[in-house]
Amino acid sequence: MQNKNNCYPKAVWYIFGNELCERFSFYGLKTTLVLFFTIIQKYDQDTSTIIFHIFMVFSYMSPLFGAIIADSYWGKYRTIFILSLVHAMGNILVAITSLVTSVSLHFQRLFTIIGLLLTSVGAGGIKPCVAAFGGDQFVLPDQEDRLQMFFSIFYFAINLGSLLSSAITPELRKSVQCFGKDSCFPLAFGVPAILMVISIDEAKRKDWLEYTDDRYNAQEISDLRSALAVMYLYIPLPMFFALFDQQGSRWILQGTLMNGKIDFLNWIIKPDQIHLINPLFVLIFIPLFNAAVYPLLYKIGINTALRKIILGGIFAALSFVCAAVVQYTIIGENFAIPSNVGQLRIYNSFDCNVTISGSLAGNFSIDKLDVLHINYSSIVVNETDVLSINLHPTCELKMSTLKQHVFIDKGKVSSYLITSENNVDIELKHLNELKKLKSGNPNFRILRDNFSGQNIALRSTDNKLSEISIQLSTNQDQNYELPVGAYDIYLDNEPILQNVEFLPVSINDLLFHHHFNHTNAKLITLEKGRYIHILWQVPQMIVVTIAEVMFVVTLLEFSFTQAPLSMKSFFSAVNLCTIAVGNLLIIFISKIASFENQGHEFLFYAVLMVLDMILLMVMSTKYKYKCINTQ
């Protein structure tokens, strides 16, 4: 007769299937969310990042709510079933919001937030119950080895759902075009919603109540003492998730600055799709680590759960060092003025040549629609020069000469635009300094004459349905943040420039002059980064996946085995709340820290992670592991 202790409880397989569908739903929504905010709902990148991580905070704080309900009122099964319905309602509402465009943007944003709130409460509320419910099916200590394998397979199912959603959802978003748009967010959100409904149907069909209705007895003092000892060690854990969850925000935004083209496949890897590497390698690493890596680590002294968690945290820090290297490579070298030099930068907005004479600088000529750089030595910095400006006769202005004072600032660039007032008089207007954007997107400025009533349209050469429309005002010093890519530029639906490349971290000035129903234009790129391939993100993703396997899977087992019998769900919830706190840390740091370079921010997080793991190492030195009967 087969020993029942050598078999997996039947309920466990239903749990795996339910978790697979639910995780596809959650990660399918999570994968494209930040791009939905920036592309469709017109939030800026910082606001999109903050909303994304607020969603993550709610998703990983609500496990406390789910655990209290499960342990004190409904039991685990009813909690899983009811909150799964809430999860599905949230998914469906977000999908409908992305579909309906007849209402105002304000209402679209509002209903999206409501849908995300429902999703976060549902997804987070069931999460501590599912793992604990599965663990309760095993008889300990007879099935202790089966229990350990359960948590590995459970996390395997989570990442299989994540892998499938990371591969499929971006294709549904970008490769499918619907409702006259170049993307299809309704389909990208709709499929996860359907999978969430399927996960609930499976739960109803298998009827987990057949196996248990578990409710725990009141806490005992000894349980509380044990709980406090474990919760003390949870204090440093949120920092890991402050790094790990930036895969869904900062790392995706980094990917938008990179080239995803695979020429021999005629296919483009989307910035939100490259992250399928994470769940893919989780599926590979879990059996590999159990079979080969952990036995080797045991031989060198890394033989406890907390030591594996600490090592996983160090790998997380290393992944952010890799991300910083990639970011610095994208940014390239920064243009800098020597401290003893001042530069004068003069743009010519006319379609004729201009000559300039300076009392300090000498004589120069500027071609039509071009820019001139004049460097002043340390002898004359922080002084005023007098410029004499003369236009070529072909400009045909009534007043074609001008004398004007300009100020040269030491160690800085002072920019001016030569333009005209109603094609009559020549003017020299001071311009604001144009800087590289922290986001890494191209910074685009429009410099023009006083011809008004113009509309600039930038149409992507990769997708003709994608268009950025700019209504020009009377302000001649306008700048805009653009997505990386190639564009055709139109003025009032008439092409003025074709196939113009806007590179990452670039500073671009569009000069154009309109005269007698004719427009000449030129794009001047002063600084630019490197458009490297998106596969350069692979190393950081593999390293963070190693960190995830060592940190998260081990933490799941540690939380279950070290928790008192009456607090299994509660400890799963506290474990998940560390993710919420980690996302709060991201929001806090994003608001108070001022990094002009995203690479600096990545290194900042890496240093914090190393210090955090040193703290955990010190805190865990006196911890005594407990063998607790979990039945």
ZAMARGU-4260 file (C-alpha; in steps of 0.2 Angstrom, whole numbers, plus 5000, padded with zeros to 4 digits):
<rodrens>
0) 5000/5000/5000 | 5007/5017/4995 | 5011/5028/5010 | 4999/5043/5010 | 5013/5054/5018
5) 5023/5052/5001 | 5009/5059/4991 | 5004/5077/4989 | 4987/5082/4996 | 4975/5083/4982
10) 4970/5101/4987 | 4988/5107/4983 | 4986/5104/4964 | 4970/5115/4964 | 4980/5128/4973
15) 4994/5128/4960 | 4981/5130/4946 | 4972/5144/4954 | 4988/5153/4958 | 4994/5151/4940
20) 4979/5160/4933 | 4978/5173/4947 | 4996/5178/4945 | 4994/5179/4926 | 4980/5191/4929
25) 4990/5201/4942 | 5006/5202/4932 | 4997/5205/4916 | 4990/5221/4923 | 5006/5226/4932
30) 5017/5223/4917 | 5008/5237/4906 | 5002/5248/4919 | 5015/5261/4919 | 5015/5263/4900
35) 4996/5264/4901 | 4998/5279/4913 | 5010/5288/4902 | 5004/5284/4884 | 4985/5284/4887
40) 4981/5293/4903 | 4995/5306/4899 | 5003/5306/4916 | 5021/5311/4917 | 5034/5298/4921
45) 5036/5303/4940 | 5018/5303/4943 | 5016/5286/4934 | 5029/5279/4944 | 5021/5285/4960
50) 5004/5279/4956 | 5011/5262/4951 | 5020/5260/4967 | 5005/5266/4977 | 4996/5252/4968
55) 5009/5240/4974 | 5008/5247/4992 | 4990/5243/4993 | 4992/5226/4985 | 5005/5221/4998
60) 4997/5230/5013 | 4980/5222/5010 | 4987/5205/5015 | 4985/5210/5033 | 4966/5213/5030
65) 4965/5196/5021 | 4974/5187/5035 | 4963/5194/5049 | 4947/5190/5039 | 4954/5172/5036
70) 4960/5168/5053 | 4946/5177/5063 | 4930/5176/5053 | 4928/5168/5036 | 4942/5155/5036
75) 4955/5153/5022 | 4944/5146/5008 | 4929/5159/5009 | 4942/5173/5010 | 4951/5166/4994
80) 4934/5164/4985 | 4926/5181/4990 | 4942/5192/4988 | 4945/5183/4971 | 4928/5190/4965
85) 4934/5208/4971 | 4950/5205/4961 | 4941/5200/4946 | 4929/5215/4947 | 4945/5227/4948
90) 4953/5219/4933 | 4936/5220/4923 | 4934/5239/4928 | 4952/5243/4922 | 4949/5234/4905
95) 4933/5243/4903 | 4941/5260/4907 | 4955/5257/4894 | 4941/5253/4881 | 4929/5268/4884
100) 4936/5284/4877 | 4920/5294/4876 | 4921/5300/4894 | 4933/5314/4900 | 4951/5310/4904
105) 4947/5314/4922 | 4934/5300/4923 | 4945/5288/4915 | 4958/5291/4928 | 4946/5290/4942
110) 4938/5274/4937 | 4956/5267/4933 | 4960/5271/4951 | 4945/5263/4958 | 4948/5247/4948
115) 4966/5246/4954 | 4960/5249/4972 | 4948/5234/4970 | 4962/5224/4962 | 4975/5228/4975
120) 4963/5223/4989 | 4958/5207/4981 | 4975/5201/4975 | 4983/5206/4991 | 4969/5199/5002
125) 4970/5182/4995 | 4989/5181/4994 | 4993/5176/5013 | 4979/5163/5013 | 4984/5154/4997
130) 5001/5149/5003 | 4996/5146/5021 | 4981/5136/5015 | 4992/5125/5004 | 5005/5123/5019
135) 4991/5117/5030 | 4987/5102/5019 | 5004/5093/5024 | 5006/5082/5040 | 5022/5087/5049
140) 5035/5081/5052 | 5031/5066/5041 | 5029/5077/5025 | 5042/5090/5029 | 5052/5087/5013
145) 5035/5088/5003 | 5031/5105/5012 | 5048/5112/5007 | 5045/5107/4989 | 5028/5114/4989
150) 5034/5131/4992 | 5046/5129/4978 | 5033/5123/4966 | 5021/5136/4973 | 5033/5150/4968
155) 5036/5141/4952 | 5018/5142/4948 | 5018/5161/4952 | 5032/5164/4940 | 5025/5153/4926
160) 5010/5164/4927 | 5021/5179/4927 | 5032/5172/4912 | 5017/5169/4902 | 5009/5186/4905
165) 5026/5195/4902 | 5027/5187/4885 | 5009/5188/4880 | 5002/5204/4887 | 5015/5216/4879
170) 5011/5208/4862 | 4993/5211/4865 | 4996/5229/4870 | 5008/5234/4855 | 5007/5221/4841
175) 4988/5221/4840 | 4980/5238/4834 | 4962/5241/4839 | 4949/5255/4839 | 4960/5266/4827
180) 4975/5266/4839 | 4992/5260/4837 | 4990/5249/4853 | 4977/5239/4861 | 4977/5241/4880
185) 4959/5235/4881 | 4965/5218/4875 | 4980/5218/4886 | 4970/5221/4901 | 4955/5211/4896
190) 4964/5194/4894 | 4971/5195/4912 | 4953/5199/4918 | 4947/5183/4909 | 4960/5173/4917
195) 4955/5180/4934 | 4937/5174/4932 | 4944/5157/4926 | 4954/5155/4942 | 4938/5158/4952
200) 4928/5146/4942 | 4941/5133/4945 | 4940/5136/4964 | 4921/5134/4964 | 4923/5118/4953
205) 4935/5110/4965 | 4926/5116/4980 | 4941/5118/4993 | 4928/5117/5007 | 4928/5099/5004
210) 4946/5099/5012 | 4945/5111/5026 | 4936/5125/5034 | 4951/5130/5046 | 4949/5142/5059
215) 4963/5145/5073 | 4961/5146/5092 | 4966/5161/5102 | 4984/5166/5103 | 4994/5161/5117
220) 5008/5171/5126 | 5022/5159/5119 | 5015/5161/5102 | 5016/5180/5104 | 5034/5179/5110
225) 5039/5168/5095 | 5030/5180/5083 | 5039/5195/5090 | 5056/5187/5088 | 5052/5183/5069
230) 5044/5200/5066 | 5060/5209/5073 | 5070/5201/5058 | 5057/5208/5046 | 5062/5226/5049
235) 5076/5227/5036 | 5067/5216/5023 | 5057/5230/5014 | 5072/5237/5006 | 5074/5222/4995
240) 5057/5225/4988 | 5061/5243/4985 | 5074/5237/4973 | 5065/5222/4966 | 5048/5230/4962
245) 5057/5244/4951 | 5057/5231/4938 | 5039/5237/4934 | 5043/5255/4934 | 5061/5262/4933
250) 5068/5247/4923 | 5053/5247/4911 | 5056/5266/4908 | 5075/5262/4905 | 5069/5250/4892
255) 5060/5263/4883 | 5077/5272/4879 | 5084/5256/4871 | 5083/5248/4854 | 5072/5232/4854
260) 5074/5228/4836 | 5078/5210/4831 | 5082/5212/4813 | 5083/5194/4808 | 5066/5190/4816
265) 5058/5207/4810 | 5052/5209/4828 | 5054/5222/4841 | 5056/5217/4859 | 5045/5229/4869
270) 5052/5237/4885 | 5038/5229/4895 | 5041/5212/4887 | 5060/5210/4890 | 5055/5207/4909
275) 5049/5189/4904 | 5067/5185/4907 | 5063/5186/4926 | 5050/5173/4927 | 5058/5162/4914
280) 5074/5161/4924 | 5065/5159/4940 | 5058/5143/4933 | 5075/5137/4928 | 5084/5143/4944
285) 5072/5135/4957 | 5076/5117/4952 | 5094/5121/4949 | 5097/5130/4965 | 5088/5115/4975
290) 5098/5102/4966 | 5115/5110/4964 | 5118/5128/4971 | 5111/5126/4989 | 5121/5110/4992
295) 5137/5120/4987 | 5132/5135/4998 | 5129/5123/5013 | 5147/5117/5011 | 5154/5135/5013
300) 5143/5140/5028 | 5128/5147/5020 | 5117/5134/5027 | 5102/5144/5036 | 5087/5153/5029
305) 5093/5170/5035 | 5110/5168/5027 | 5102/5163/5010 | 5091/5179/5012 | 5106/5190/5016
310) 5115/5183/5000 | 5100/5186/4990 | 5100/5204/4996 | 5118/5207/4990 | 5113/5200/4973
315) 5099/5213/4972 | 5111/5227/4976 | 5123/5220/4962 | 5108/5220/4950 | 5106/5239/4953
320) 5124/5241/4950 | 5122/5233/4933 | 5107/5244/4930 | 5117/5259/4934 | 5131/5254/4921
325) 5117/5252/4908 | 5110/5269/4912 | 5127/5277/4911 | 5131/5269/4895 | 5114/5276/4888
330) 5118/5293/4894 | 5136/5294/4887 | 5147/5309/4891 | 5140/5325/4897 | 5144/5342/4889
335) 5153/5353/4901 | 5160/5371/4900 | 5177/5373/4908 | 5176/5384/4924 | 5187/5397/4917
340) 5177/5399/4900 | 5160/5406/4896 | 5151/5401/4880 | 5139/5411/4869 | 5127/5401/4859
345) 5118/5410/4845 | 5104/5402/4834 | 5100/5409/4817 | 5081/5407/4814 | 5082/5415/4796
350) 5084/5406/4780 | 5099/5417/4775 | 5116/5419/4782 | 5121/5431/4797 | 5137/5439/4801
355) 5142/5444/4819 | 5155/5455/4826 | 5159/5456/4844 | 5170/5469/4853 | 5178/5455/4863
360) 5175/5439/4852 | 5179/5445/4834 | 5170/5441/4818 | 5159/5426/4814 | 5147/5420/4802
365) 5131/5409/4805 | 5123/5399/4791 | 5105/5399/4788 | 5095/5389/4802 | 5111/5385/4811
370) 5119/5388/4827 | 5136/5397/4832 | 5146/5393/4848 | 5158/5407/4854 | 5170/5403/4868
375) 5176/5417/4879 | 5192/5415/4889 | 5194/5418/4907 | 5200/5436/4905 | 5183/5442/4899
380) 5171/5430/4908 | 5156/5438/4918 | 5157/5453/4907 | 5146/5461/4893 | 5150/5460/4875
385) 5143/5471/4861 | 5137/5461/4846 | 5134/5469/4829 | 5122/5458/4819 | 5120/5459/4800
390) 5108/5449/4789 | 5112/5445/4771 | 5102/5455/4759 | 5092/5440/4754 | 5083/5441/4770
395) 5074/5456/4764 | 5070/5464/4781 | 5067/5483/4782 | 5079/5483/4797 | 5093/5470/4794
400) 5106/5476/4807 | 5106/5476/4826 | 5118/5481/4840 | 5115/5473/4857 | 5124/5469/4873
405) 5125/5451/4879 | 5131/5444/4895 | 5144/5430/4896 | 5143/5420/4912 | 5158/5410/4918
410) 5157/5391/4917 | 5140/5392/4908 | 5131/5393/4891 | 5121/5409/4887 | 5109/5406/4872
415) 5101/5419/4861 | 5090/5417/4846 | 5091/5429/4831 | 5073/5432/4825 | 5062/5445/4819
420) 5046/5454/4824 | 5033/5451/4810 | 5046/5450/4797 | 5051/5468/4799 | 5064/5471/4813
425) 5078/5460/4818 | 5078/5454/4837 | 5090/5445/4848 | 5081/5435/4861 | 5088/5427/4876
430) 5084/5408/4878 | 5083/5397/4894 | 5095/5384/4896 | 5090/5367/4889 | 5096/5352/4900
435) 5096/5333/4898 | 5081/5325/4906 | 5082/5313/4921 | 5070/5302/4912 | 5082/5300/4898
440) 5069/5305/4885 | 5074/5317/4871 | 5072/5335/4876 | 5064/5344/4861 | 5063/5363/4859
445) 5055/5373/4845 | 5064/5389/4840 | 5054/5400/4826 | 5050/5417/4820 | 5034/5426/4825
450) 5023/5417/4812 | 5008/5411/4823 | 4994/5399/4821 | 5005/5384/4818 | 5003/5366/4823
455) 5018/5354/4824 | 5015/5335/4822 | 5028/5322/4824 | 5023/5305/4817 | 5032/5290/4821
460) 5040/5281/4806 | 5038/5264/4814 | 5019/5267/4816 | 5010/5280/4806 | 4995/5279/4819
465) 5007/5286/4832 | 5007/5305/4832 | 5012/5319/4844 | 5003/5335/4841 | 5010/5352/4847
470) 5000/5368/4846 | 5012/5382/4846 | 5009/5397/4856 | 5017/5415/4855 | 5031/5409/4866
475) 5047/5406/4856 | 5056/5395/4869 | 5045/5380/4871 | 5052/5363/4875 | 5044/5346/4876
480) 5049/5328/4882 | 5047/5315/4867 | 5048/5296/4867 | 5064/5289/4859 | 5062/5285/4840
485) 5061/5291/4822 | 5048/5304/4817 | 5042/5313/4802 | 5039/5332/4806 | 5024/5341/4799
490) 5019/5359/4800 | 5000/5361/4798 | 5000/5344/4789 | 5014/5349/4777 | 5030/5339/4779
495) 5045/5349/4784 | 5058/5336/4789 | 5058/5317/4786 | 5064/5302/4796 | 5072/5312/4810
500) 5080/5302/4824 | 5077/5307/4842 | 5090/5298/4852 | 5090/5295/4871 | 5096/5309/4883
505) 5097/5321/4868 | 5095/5339/4867 | 5086/5345/4851 | 5082/5362/4844 | 5070/5363/4829
510) 5073/5379/4819 | 5061/5384/4806 | 5057/5400/4796 | 5041/5404/4787 | 5041/5416/4773
515) 5028/5419/4759 | 5020/5402/4762 | 5036/5393/4762 | 5045/5385/4777 | 5063/5379/4779
520) 5067/5369/4794 | 5082/5361/4802 | 5085/5350/4818 | 5100/5353/4828 | 5105/5340/4840
525) 5118/5347/4853 | 5120/5332/4864 | 5114/5314/4863 | 5116/5297/4872 | 5118/5280/4865
530) 5104/5270/4858 | 5110/5253/4864 | 5101/5236/4862 | 5088/5232/4875 | 5097/5215/4878
535) 5109/5224/4888 | 5096/5223/4902 | 5098/5204/4902 | 5112/5204/4915 | 5103/5215/4928
540) 5088/5204/4926 | 5097/5188/4928 | 5106/5194/4944 | 5089/5201/4951 | 5081/5184/4947
545) 5095/5175/4957 | 5091/5187/4971 | 5073/5183/4970 | 5075/5164/4971 | 5087/5166/4986
550) 5077/5179/4995 | 5059/5177/4991 | 5057/5158/4990 | 5067/5156/5006 | 5057/5170/5015
555) 5041/5161/5011 | 5047/5145/5019 | 5055/5154/5034 | 5039/5164/5037 | 5028/5148/5037
560) 5040/5137/5047 | 5044/5150/5060 | 5027/5156/5063 | 5016/5150/5078 | 5002/5138/5074
565) 4988/5151/5077 | 4997/5165/5066 | 5001/5156/5049 | 4990/5168/5038 | 4995/5183/5049
570) 5014/5180/5046 | 5011/5177/5027 | 5002/5194/5028 | 5017/5202/5037 | 5029/5195/5025
575) 5019/5202/5010 | 5017/5219/5019 | 5036/5221/5018 | 5033/5222/4999 | 5021/5236/5003
580) 5033/5245/5014 | 5046/5243/5001 | 5035/5252/4988 | 5032/5266/5000 | 5051/5268/5002
585) 5052/5270/4983 | 5038/5284/4984 | 5047/5292/4998 | 5064/5292/4990 | 5057/5298/4973
590) 5049/5313/4982 | 5063/5319/4993 | 5079/5313/4983 | 5085/5324/4968 | 5095/5314/4956
595) 5098/5323/4939 | 5105/5306/4933 | 5095/5290/4934 | 5111/5280/4936 | 5115/5289/4952
600) 5099/5284/4959 | 5102/5266/4954 | 5118/5266/4963 | 5110/5275/4978 | 5098/5260/4980
605) 5112/5248/4978 | 5122/5256/4993 | 5106/5256/5003 | 5103/5237/5000 | 5121/5232/5005
610) 5119/5243/5021 | 5102/5235/5024 | 5109/5217/5023 | 5123/5221/5035 | 5110/5227/5047
615) 5100/5210/5045 | 5116/5201/5047 | 5119/5209/5064 | 5101/5207/5069 | 5100/5188/5065
620) 5116/5183/5074 | 5106/5178/5090 | 5091/5171/5082 | 5086/5153/5087 | 5077/5143/5074
625) 5062/5134/5080 | 5054/5117/5075 | 5035/5121/5076 | 5021/5109/5073 | 5011/5117/5059
630) 4996/5106/5061
</rodrens>
